């Protein structure tokens, strides 16, 4: 959650990489913080002269912030939907999504899709999600919803495979889990057939 007091101020000269759109803030670049920062929190990043630079997820370690945006914007569901939809449209434009000879592709590749800490692979109707940061893990419901809205009936399930990808210091017990099972069935009404979606959110452990 982004609190107004969650703020990081950089040392003089340490904003140069941000102006080059580097997606990370290293801990050694930080002059001071404001607010009670916890791992996974959204945090606003400022230069030494109090100029807004970026917003990202705070984490404990040498990489202190994974930047989500260089714009002063709200990080809500519409943000996640826009980013995930853009990643899908880019892959569709280069011919990865609709090939007759291939039904697997990497939908989201972290920093390459302006979603640092998130990897999503698509396997023949199943989206396999890996959260590499606590901040991304805490957004898993929004990310699941955005995947459903973006991919629609291309999806049969969404699985979380983050048990080995989250930071080892994070106090999160992430097991392989099904985030979403999607059941489709046909209803008939006045001689017309409708596809009905049952989109129940589940978190059942998987036996792989």
N, C-alpha and C positions, 0 to 999 in steps of 0.2 A: 504494500500500500504506500502511496506517495503522500507523505506529510509535508506541510509547508516548511517545516523546520529541517527536513532531511536535505542537507546541503553539504557539498564538498567544495572547498576553495583550493585551487592549485597554487603552487609556488610560482614566483615570477619566471617567465620563460618556458614553463612546462605546458603551456597551452598550444605550442606550435604544432604538435602532433594532432591535436584535436582539430585545428584549422585545416589540416590535411586529411581529415575524416578518418583518422585511425580509430578502430572500434574499441580500444582498451585504454583505461587509465591505470597506470601502475602506482602502487602504494607509495613509492619514493617521490612521486610528483605532488603528493598531497601536503598542503601546508596546515590545514585544519579542517575539522568537520563541525557541523551543527546538527543537533537532533540526536535522538537515541537510536543510532543506526544498528540494525540487525541484519544478518546475512539474508539476502534475498529481497531486501527493501528496494523500492524505487528511490533514486536519489538524483538531485539536480546538481550539475557540475558548473562551477563558476571560475573565471580567471582571477588572478590576484587583484585586479581592479574591479571586481564584482560584476563582470560581464557574463551573462548566461552563455553557456557553451553547449550543453548536452544533457540528456536524461538517460539513465541506465540502471542496471541492477547492481547493487552493492554486494561484494563478497569479501570474505576474509582470505588474504593471501597476497601474493605479489601482483596479481591482476586484481585491482580493487574495485573497478567498475567495468562492466561490459555495456557499452553504449548501445541503446536502442534507437535513439533519434537525436539528430542535431537541431531539430526544430523544437520550439517551446510549445508542445502540444500535449493533449491528454492521452494517457496510456489506458485505454479502455477496450471494450470488445471490438469496436470499429477499427481500432489500430491493428489488432491481431488479424482481423478478417482482411484488411487491406494488404497487409504484408504477405499473408499466406496465399491470397488470391493472386498477387503479383508474381509470386514464385511459381505458381501453377501455370499462369498465362505465359511466362517466359519459357517454361519447358514445353508447353504446347506449341509455341511459336517456332522452336527449333526441332520439332518433330519427335519428342520423346514420349508423349502421352497417348498417342493413337496409332501406334505401329501394330501391324498384324503379326509381326514376328517377335514382339517383345512386350511383356506386360509388367515390367519392373523398372523403376527409376528412382533416383533420389529427388524427393520433392523439395526438401529444405536442407540446406547445407550451411547452417550457422551464420557466421559473419558474411559469407558470400551472398546471402539473401537478406542481410540486415536484420538477422535474428540470432545474435550470438548466444550460444548455449543451447540451441535447439537443432536437432537433426531428425528428419522424418524420411523414411524410405517407404515406397509404395510397392507392394508385392501382390499383383493379381487381385486387387480388391481390398487388401489389408494394408492399413497404414501402421507402420511400426515406429514408435516415437521414442527418442532418447533425449532426456533432459540432462544437460551437462552443467547446469547451474541451479542453485536453489531458487533464484528468481523466476526462471522459466518453469521449474517444477510447481511453484505456487500459482502459476497461471494455467495449469493444465486443463481446467474446465473451459476457460475461454478458448484455448488452443483447440480442444476437442470440438467445441461448437463451430469454430471457424473452419476446421477441416471438413466437418459435415456439410456446412453451407457451401464450401468451395467445390468439393468433389461430388456431393449429391449421391446419386445412385451408383456411382463407381465404387462406393465403399460398402464392404460387408462387416468390417470390424476395425477397431483402433486399439492397438496394444501398446502398453508402456513397458519398455525394456531398459529402465534407468537404474536397475539395482547395482550396476557396476560402473555407471558413468557420472553419478553425482559426486561432488567433492567428499572425500572420505571423512572430513571433519564435520560435515553437515549432520545435524541431529535428526535425520530423516531415515526411516526404515522403509525403503522403497523395494518392493518385491515386483516381479513380473506380474502384470495385471492387465485385464481387459478393461480399457476405459469405456468402450462402447461396442455393444453388439447391435447389429441392425437387422431386424427381421422384416421381410417384405411379404405381404400376402395380398391376394386379389379379392376385391369385393365387386359384386355385380349389383347394379342399380338401374332399373329401367332399360335393360338390355345393353348398358354400357359397363365396361370393366374399369375399375380404378385400382391403382397401386397404393397401398396404405403402408406407411412407415411406422414401426414401433421403435422409438429411439430412447430406450431406458438406459440411464447412466449406471454402470456397474463397476465394481472394483474387485472382482474375483481373482484369486490367485490362479495362475496357470500351472499346469503340469506339462512341461516341455520335454 
